[in-house]
Amino acid sequence: MKAKRLLYLCCVTTLVAAAAATAYSQEFSVDFSQPTGEIRPLNGVNLWAPLSCETLESHQADAEECFFSTVRLHDVPWDNNGLRLVDVHQIFGNLDADPGDPKNYYFEPTDDYIANILKGGATPIYRLGTSIEHSEINYYAKKPKDPNQFADICAGIVRHYNAGWANGFEWNLPYWEIWNEPDLVPQMWDDRDWNSYCRFYVVVAKRLRKEFPNIKIGGPALTHAGYDMIKQLADLCKQEGAPLDFVSWHCYARTPEELLGPPAKMREVLDAAGFPDAELHLNEWHYFPCTWQEIQHSIESKVAWYARPDGTHGYVSAAFNDFVLTRWQDTPLTMSNYYSFTFKDWGTLDADGLKRPTYYSLKLFGELVHNSPKRVQTSDGGGSVALLGGVDADGANKRLLVSVFKREETTPLPITLKGVPEKGSVSVAVIGKDGFQETQLDYADGVLKLDSADSGVYRVRF
């Protein structure tokens, strides 16, 4: 019996040692002397700092510090209580009025909102349509009764911002998206025939292309990566000679794979349909470890999921953000827009305006793209740890972003360093269970060892 017990203990010891060796043998490395291209600025968001109450609590500086690449203008009225802006019916209150008369448009708040985005260095993506209403009766979140009239109103909005019309601007805003989530029936559209949206899109897109040949027109901002629906839209556009410069869809995901897989498949669909140059925009996404039932029909459950560390806004969500932003670098995705920067339950700021872990995840990625935009060679094995390194044009500003998402081991991460001195001290910012912290860490023998939790983000600045 003792011999069997001794044999058992030896086996256990061997397995533990093997597991530890496996954990350490995974190669993690960065070589700052080996550039591989540009870090793609996929760090867009929905919504900017609100205009409402900005004299009491402004978040303009918070937004600017994240260096967002693009800002999608969806649900903006929801985030600006009492103001009329962005949505077509908010700008053009009487949808039966004359679209050619500038007196029928109300642009001022939207002008200021977009001006703040441009001041922050981001590119606006203008969603032509309406915000979701979540009311018993849909007042505007439904199929417009006259697509041609609607198209003329949209043309007036584009004309104001890109051609100086109606005391406007020559901002040359490039992206114009037609509607939002028309597959969400009845919340955003009132016709279950998908072709009804496709025909509507063609009318509006052709009208805009006729007057504005240089803008990028797209949609449909589906609730999911609906390949068959996109194919149907693309086929009709090809048949009718309508532009489809980008396609857009949304995903609220529990796993990275839900976000990382669709771009390649969507690329195949559009290439086969004759739109090889159409951009791919995943323009609403968020870590979503629960169900819609849990957060829409139970206040207690909603509050719990929003507050817990592994919930929709905690450190696990922050790790998820930078993990997918890193892995997207090697996919055909053109643009992503996180939902959202501000706005109630979904924002990177809580109800009191305090920064959640998700804010810091977007900030660290934005700083990497802004300060060290040239991507360098890294190795991470493609598992639960993602590495993204960058340098500036002179090679002086070196940064490494390490994203750990639900790693089974919690052993330290030894990262082999090349292109930097063999030893030194680095600044490390950490997003983890204890929130956001910054510290100094020494390394030696060309190896940096990071203490690793199951999930977290580590920004290393050399």
C-alpha positions as CSV (number, residue, x, y, z in Angstrom):
1,M,0.0,0.0,0.0
2,K,2.8,2.4,0.9
3,A,4.5,1.6,-2.4
4,K,1.3,2.4,-4.3
5,R,0.9,5.6,-2.4
6,L,4.5,6.6,-3.1
7,L,4.0,5.9,-6.8
8,Y,0.9,8.0,-6.8
9,L,2.7,10.9,-5.1
10,C,5.5,10.7,-7.7
11,C,3.0,10.8,-10.5
12,V,1.2,13.8,-9.1
13,T,4.6,15.6,-8.5
14,T,5.6,14.8,-12.1
15,L,2.3,16.1,-13.5
16,V,2.5,19.3,-11.5
17,A,6.0,19.9,-12.6
18,A,5.0,19.3,-16.2
19,A,2.1,21.7,-16.0
20,A,4.4,24.4,-14.6
21,A,6.9,23.7,-17.3
22,T,4.2,24.0,-19.9
23,A,3.0,27.3,-18.4
24,Y,6.5,28.7,-18.6
25,S,7.5,27.1,-21.9
26,Q,4.8,29.1,-23.8
27,E,6.9,31.6,-25.7
28,F,6.0,35.2,-25.2
29,S,8.2,37.7,-26.9
30,V,8.4,41.2,-28.4
31,D,11.1,42.4,-30.8
32,F,11.1,46.2,-31.0
33,S,13.8,46.1,-33.8
34,Q,11.5,44.2,-36.2
35,P,8.6,46.4,-37.6
36,T,5.8,44.6,-39.2
37,G,3.5,47.4,-40.4
38,E,1.1,49.8,-38.8
39,I,-1.1,49.2,-35.8
40,R,-4.6,49.4,-37.2
41,P,-6.7,52.1,-35.4
42,L,-9.8,49.9,-34.8
43,N,-10.5,51.8,-31.5
44,G,-13.8,53.5,-32.5
45,V,-16.7,54.1,-30.2
46,N,-20.4,55.0,-30.2
47,L,-21.1,58.4,-28.7
48,W,-18.9,61.3,-27.6
49,A,-18.9,63.5,-24.5
50,P,-22.5,64.8,-23.9
51,L,-23.4,68.4,-24.5
52,S,-26.1,68.1,-21.8
53,C,-24.9,69.5,-18.5
54,E,-21.3,69.9,-19.9
55,T,-20.8,73.1,-17.8
56,L,-21.4,71.0,-14.7
57,E,-19.6,67.8,-15.7
58,S,-17.6,67.8,-19.0
59,H,-16.1,64.6,-20.4
60,Q,-14.5,66.2,-23.4
61,A,-11.0,65.7,-22.0
62,D,-11.8,62.1,-21.0
63,A,-12.8,61.4,-24.6
64,E,-9.7,63.1,-26.1
65,E,-7.4,61.1,-23.8
66,C,-8.6,57.9,-25.4
67,F,-7.5,58.9,-29.0
68,F,-10.6,57.3,-30.5
69,S,-10.3,56.7,-34.2
70,T,-14.0,57.1,-35.1
71,V,-17.2,58.0,-33.4
72,R,-20.5,56.6,-34.5
73,L,-23.5,58.9,-34.0
74,H,-26.1,56.5,-32.8
75,D,-28.4,57.0,-29.8
76,V,-27.0,60.5,-29.3
77,P,-30.4,62.0,-28.2
78,W,-30.5,59.3,-25.4
79,D,-27.2,60.7,-24.1
80,N,-28.2,64.3,-24.3
81,N,-31.4,64.9,-22.4
82,G,-33.5,67.7,-23.7
83,L,-31.6,68.3,-26.9
84,R,-32.6,67.7,-30.4
85,L,-29.7,66.3,-32.4
86,V,-28.4,63.8,-35.0
87,D,-31.6,61.8,-35.7
88,V,-33.3,62.7,-38.9
89,H,-36.6,63.6,-37.3
90,Q,-34.8,65.6,-34.6
91,I,-33.1,67.8,-37.3
92,F,-36.1,67.8,-39.6
93,G,-39.1,68.0,-37.3
94,N,-41.9,67.9,-40.0
95,L,-41.1,65.0,-42.3
96,D,-43.7,66.3,-44.7
97,A,-42.1,69.7,-45.2
98,D,-39.9,70.9,-48.1
99,P,-36.4,69.3,-47.9
100,G,-35.1,72.0,-50.1
101,D,-35.8,74.8,-47.6
102,P,-33.0,75.3,-45.1
103,K,-35.6,76.8,-42.6
104,N,-37.0,73.4,-42.1
105,Y,-33.8,72.1,-40.5
106,Y,-32.5,72.5,-37.0
107,F,-28.8,71.9,-36.9
108,E,-27.2,73.8,-34.1
109,P,-26.8,71.1,-31.3
110,T,-25.6,68.6,-33.9
111,D,-23.1,71.1,-35.2
112,D,-21.6,71.6,-31.8
113,Y,-21.6,67.8,-31.0
114,I,-19.7,67.0,-34.2
115,A,-17.3,70.0,-33.7
116,N,-16.3,68.5,-30.4
117,I,-15.6,65.1,-32.0
118,L,-13.4,66.8,-34.7
119,K,-11.7,68.8,-32.0
120,G,-10.8,65.5,-30.3
121,G,-9.2,64.2,-33.5
122,A,-11.8,61.5,-34.3
123,T,-13.8,60.9,-37.5
124,P,-17.6,61.0,-37.1
125,I,-19.7,58.2,-38.6
126,Y,-23.1,59.7,-39.2
127,R,-26.0,57.3,-38.8
128,L,-29.0,58.5,-40.9
129,G,-32.1,57.4,-39.2
130,T,-33.4,57.2,-35.6
131,S,-32.4,56.0,-32.2
132,I,-34.2,53.0,-30.7
133,E,-37.2,54.1,-28.7
134,H,-38.2,51.1,-26.5
135,S,-41.7,52.4,-26.3
136,E,-45.1,50.7,-26.6
137,I,-45.6,52.6,-29.9
138,N,-42.9,53.3,-32.4
139,Y,-43.1,56.9,-33.4
140,Y,-40.0,57.2,-35.7
141,A,-38.3,53.8,-35.3
142,K,-40.1,52.4,-38.2
143,K,-40.0,52.3,-42.0
144,P,-40.3,55.8,-43.4
145,K,-43.5,56.2,-45.3
146,D,-41.9,58.0,-48.3
147,P,-38.3,56.8,-49.0
148,N,-37.7,59.5,-51.6
149,Q,-38.7,62.3,-49.2
150,F,-36.5,60.7,-46.6
151,A,-33.6,60.5,-49.0
152,D,-34.0,64.2,-49.9
153,I,-33.9,65.1,-46.2
154,C,-30.7,63.0,-45.7
155,A,-29.2,64.8,-48.7
156,G,-29.9,68.1,-47.0
157,I,-28.0,66.9,-43.9
158,V,-25.0,65.8,-45.9
159,R,-25.1,69.0,-47.8
160,H,-25.0,71.0,-44.6
161,Y,-21.9,69.3,-43.2
162,N,-20.0,68.7,-46.4
163,A,-21.0,71.5,-48.8
164,G,-21.6,74.5,-46.5
165,W,-25.4,74.6,-47.2
166,A,-27.7,76.2,-44.7
167,N,-24.9,78.1,-42.9
168,G,-23.1,74.8,-42.7
169,F,-19.6,73.5,-43.0
170,E,-17.2,71.8,-45.4
171,W,-16.1,69.1,-43.1
172,N,-16.1,66.3,-45.7
173,L,-17.5,63.8,-43.2
174,P,-16.8,60.5,-45.0
175,Y,-19.1,57.9,-43.6
176,W,-22.9,57.9,-43.9
177,E,-24.8,54.9,-42.6
178,I,-28.4,54.3,-43.6
179,W,-30.6,53.3,-40.6
180,N,-29.8,51.1,-37.6
181,E,-30.8,47.4,-37.0
182,P,-33.6,47.1,-39.5
183,D,-33.7,43.4,-38.7
184,L,-34.8,44.2,-35.2
185,V,-38.6,44.0,-35.8
186,P,-40.7,45.7,-34.5
187,Q,-38.3,47.7,-32.3
188,M,-36.5,49.4,-35.2
189,W,-38.5,48.5,-38.3
190,D,-42.1,47.5,-38.9
191,D,-41.9,45.2,-41.9
192,R,-40.7,41.6,-41.6
193,D,-39.9,41.4,-45.3
194,W,-36.2,42.0,-45.4
195,N,-36.4,43.2,-48.9
196,S,-38.4,46.2,-47.7
197,Y,-35.3,47.6,-46.1
198,C,-33.1,46.6,-49.1
199,R,-35.3,48.6,-51.4
200,F,-35.4,51.5,-49.0
201,Y,-31.6,51.4,-48.8
202,V,-31.2,51.5,-52.6
203,V,-33.4,54.6,-52.9
204,V,-31.5,56.6,-50.2
205,A,-28.0,55.4,-51.3
206,K,-28.6,56.2,-55.0
207,R,-29.9,59.6,-54.1
208,L,-26.9,60.4,-51.9
209,R,-24.4,59.1,-54.4
210,K,-25.9,61.2,-57.2
211,E,-25.2,64.5,-55.3
212,F,-22.2,63.4,-53.2
213,P,-20.0,61.1,-55.3
214,N,-17.1,61.1,-52.8
215,I,-18.8,60.0,-49.6
216,K,-18.9,56.4,-48.3
217,I,-22.4,55.1,-48.0
218,G,-23.4,51.9,-46.2
219,G,-25.4,49.9,-43.7
220,P,-27.4,48.1,-42.6
221,A,-26.1,47.9,-39.0
222,L,-27.6,44.4,-38.4
223,T,-28.0,43.1,-34.9
224,H,-25.7,40.2,-35.9
225,A,-23.5,39.0,-38.7
226,G,-26.3,38.1,-41.0
227,Y,-24.5,36.8,-44.1
228,D,-27.6,35.9,-46.1
229,M,-29.2,39.3,-45.4
230,I,-26.0,41.0,-46.4
231,K,-25.9,39.0,-49.6
232,Q,-29.5,39.9,-50.4
233,L,-28.7,43.6,-49.9
234,A,-25.5,43.4,-52.0
235,D,-27.3,41.5,-54.8
236,L,-30.0,44.2,-55.0
237,C,-27.4,47.0,-54.9
238,K,-25.5,45.4,-57.7
239,Q,-28.7,44.9,-59.7
240,E,-29.8,48.6,-59.2
241,G,-26.4,50.2,-59.4
242,A,-26.5,51.4,-55.8
243,P,-23.4,52.0,-53.7
244,L,-22.4,49.7,-50.9
245,D,-19.2,51.2,-49.7
246,F,-19.3,49.5,-46.3
247,V,-21.4,46.9,-44.5
248,S,-22.1,47.1,-40.7
249,W,-23.2,44.7,-38.1
250,H,-23.3,44.4,-34.3
251,C,-22.3,41.8,-31.7
252,Y,-22.6,41.6,-27.9
253,A,-20.4,38.7,-27.1
254,R,-19.5,36.3,-24.4
255,T,-16.4,35.0,-26.2
256,P,-13.8,36.6,-28.4
257,E,-14.5,34.1,-31.1
258,E,-17.9,35.6,-31.7
259,L,-16.2,38.9,-32.7
260,L,-13.1,37.5,-34.4
261,G,-14.7,35.0,-36.7
262,P,-17.3,37.0,-38.8
263,P,-14.9,39.5,-40.6
264,A,-13.4,36.8,-42.8
265,K,-16.7,35.2,-43.7
266,M,-18.2,38.7,-44.4
267,R,-15.3,39.4,-46.7
268,E,-16.0,36.3,-48.6
269,V,-19.7,37.1,-49.0
270,L,-19.0,40.6,-50.3
271,D,-16.3,39.5,-52.6
272,A,-18.6,36.9,-54.2
273,A,-21.3,39.5,-54.5
274,G,-19.1,41.9,-56.5
275,F,-18.1,44.3,-53.7
276,P,-14.4,43.5,-53.0
277,D,-13.7,47.1,-51.8
278,A,-16.6,47.3,-49.4
279,E,-15.3,48.0,-45.9
280,L,-16.3,45.9,-42.9
281,H,-17.6,47.8,-39.9
282,L,-18.5,46.0,-36.6
283,N,-19.9,49.2,-35.2
284,E,-21.5,48.0,-32.0
285,W,-19.9,45.6,-29.7
286,H,-19.5,44.9,-26.0
287,Y,-18.5,42.1,-23.7
288,F,-21.8,40.4,-22.7
289,P,-21.4,37.5,-20.3
290,C,-25.1,37.4,-19.4
291,T,-28.4,37.3,-21.4
292,W,-30.8,40.1,-22.5
293,Q,-33.5,38.6,-20.3
294,E,-31.3,39.0,-17.3
295,I,-30.6,42.7,-17.8
296,Q,-33.8,43.9,-19.5
297,H,-36.4,42.3,-17.2
298,S,-34.8,42.3,-13.8
299,I,-33.4,45.4,-12.1
300,E,-31.6,43.4,-9.5
301,S,-29.9,41.2,-12.1
302,K,-29.0,44.1,-14.3
303,V,-27.3,46.0,-11.4
304,A,-25.5,42.9,-10.4
305,W,-24.1,42.2,-13.8
306,Y,-23.0,45.8,-14.3
307,A,-21.3,45.9,-10.9
308,R,-19.6,42.5,-10.6
309,P,-15.8,42.4,-11.4
310,D,-16.4,39.7,-14.1
311,G,-19.5,41.5,-15.4
312,T,-20.1,43.8,-18.3
313,H,-17.9,46.7,-17.0
314,G,-15.4,45.0,-14.8
315,Y,-11.7,44.0,-15.2
316,V,-12.7,40.9,-17.2
317,S,-14.6,43.1,-19.7
318,A,-11.6,45.4,-19.9
319,A,-9.3,42.5,-20.7
320,F,-11.8,41.3,-23.3
321,N,-11.7,44.7,-25.0
322,D,-7.9,44.8,-25.5
323,F,-7.8,41.1,-26.3
324,V,-10.1,41.5,-29.3
325,L,-8.7,44.8,-30.4
326,T,-5.3,43.0,-30.6
327,R,-6.6,39.9,-32.4
328,W,-8.6,42.0,-34.9
329,Q,-5.2,43.3,-36.2
330,D,-4.9,40.1,-38.3
331,T,-8.4,40.0,-39.7
332,P,-10.1,41.9,-42.6
333,L,-12.1,44.1,-40.2
334,T,-11.9,47.7,-41.3
335,M,-13.5,49.4,-38.3
336,S,-15.0,48.7,-34.9
337,N,-17.1,50.9,-32.7
338,Y,-17.4,50.0,-29.0
339,Y,-20.8,50.6,-27.5
340,S,-20.3,53.0,-25.9
341,F,-18.1,55.8,-24.5
342,T,-20.8,57.4,-22.4
343,F,-24.5,56.6,-22.0
344,K,-26.1,55.1,-18.9
345,D,-25.7,51.3,-18.6
346,W,-23.3,50.8,-21.5
347,G,-20.7,53.5,-21.1
348,T,-17.1,53.4,-19.9
349,L,-18.2,55.9,-17.2
350,D,-20.6,55.1,-14.5
351,A,-23.7,57.1,-13.4
352,D,-21.5,59.4,-11.3
353,G,-19.1,60.0,-14.2
354,L,-16.4,57.8,-12.6
355,K,-14.1,55.8,-14.9
356,R,-14.8,52.1,-15.2
357,P,-12.1,49.5,-16.0
358,T,-13.4,49.5,-19.6
359,Y,-12.5,53.1,-19.9
360,Y,-8.9,52.4,-19.1
361,S,-8.8,49.5,-21.6
362,L,-9.8,51.8,-24.4
363,K,-7.4,54.5,-23.2
364,L,-4.4,52.2,-23.1
365,F,-5.1,51.0,-26.6
366,G,-5.6,54.5,-27.9
367,E,-2.4,55.7,-26.4
368,L,-0.5,52.8,-28.0
369,V,-1.9,53.7,-31.4
370,H,-1.3,57.4,-31.0
371,N,2.2,57.2,-29.4
372,S,3.7,54.0,-30.9
373,P,1.8,53.4,-34.1
374,K,4.3,51.1,-35.9
375,R,3.6,47.5,-35.1
376,V,6.5,45.3,-34.1
377,Q,7.0,41.5,-34.1
378,T,5.5,39.6,-31.2
379,S,4.8,36.0,-30.3
380,D,2.1,34.8,-28.0
381,G,1.0,31.4,-29.3
382,G,-2.5,32.6,-30.2
383,G,-4.0,31.5,-26.9
384,S,-5.5,33.4,-24.0
385,V,-2.7,35.9,-23.9
386,A,-2.4,38.5,-26.7
387,L,0.6,40.8,-27.3
388,L,0.7,43.9,-29.3
389,G,3.9,46.0,-29.5
390,G,4.6,49.3,-31.1
391,V,7.2,52.0,-31.6
392,D,7.1,55.6,-32.9
393,A,8.7,56.8,-36.2
394,D,12.1,57.3,-34.5
395,G,11.9,53.9,-32.6
396,A,12.3,55.7,-29.3
397,N,8.8,55.4,-27.8
398,K,8.3,51.7,-27.2
399,R,5.1,50.2,-25.8
400,L,3.8,46.7,-25.2
401,L,0.1,45.9,-24.6
402,V,-0.5,42.5,-22.9
403,S,-4.1,41.3,-22.7
404,V,-5.0,38.2,-20.7
405,F,-8.5,36.9,-21.1
406,K,-9.6,34.0,-18.9
407,R,-6.3,32.3,-18.7
408,E,-6.4,29.0,-16.8
409,E,-3.0,29.4,-15.3
410,T,-2.1,32.3,-13.0
411,T,1.7,31.7,-13.2
412,P,3.9,34.7,-14.1
413,L,4.3,35.7,-17.8
414,P,7.9,35.7,-18.8
415,I,8.3,37.9,-21.9
416,T,11.5,37.8,-23.9
417,L,12.6,41.3,-24.9
418,K,14.6,42.3,-28.0
419,G,15.5,45.7,-29.3
420,V,15.8,47.1,-25.8
421,P,18.6,47.0,-23.2
422,E,19.2,43.6,-21.4
423,K,18.1,45.1,-18.1
424,G,16.2,48.2,-16.9
425,S,13.1,49.6,-15.4
426,V,9.8,50.0,-17.1
427,S,6.5,51.7,-16.4
428,V,3.6,49.2,-16.1
429,A,-0.1,50.1,-16.0
430,V,-2.3,47.3,-14.8
431,I,-6.1,46.8,-15.1
432,G,-7.1,44.0,-12.8
433,K,-9.2,43.0,-9.8
434,D,-7.8,46.0,-7.8
435,G,-8.8,48.5,-10.5
436,F,-6.3,50.6,-12.5
437,Q,-2.8,51.0,-11.1
438,E,0.6,52.2,-12.4
439,T,3.9,51.1,-11.1
440,Q,7.6,50.6,-11.9
441,L,9.0,47.1,-12.6
442,D,12.6,46.0,-13.1
443,Y,13.6,43.4,-15.6
444,A,16.9,41.6,-16.2
445,D,18.6,39.2,-18.7
446,G,16.3,40.3,-21.5
447,V,13.2,38.9,-19.8
448,L,10.3,40.8,-18.2
449,K,8.1,38.8,-15.8
450,L,4.6,40.0,-15.3
451,D,2.4,38.7,-12.5
452,S,-0.6,37.3,-14.2
453,A,-4.2,36.9,-13.0
454,D,-6.9,35.0,-14.9
455,S,-7.8,38.2,-16.7
456,G,-6.2,41.7,-17.0
457,V,-4.4,44.2,-19.1
458,Y,-0.8,45.3,-18.8
459,R,0.7,48.3,-20.6
460,V,4.5,48.3,-20.5
461,R,6.2,51.6,-21.5
462,F,10.0,51.4,-22.2
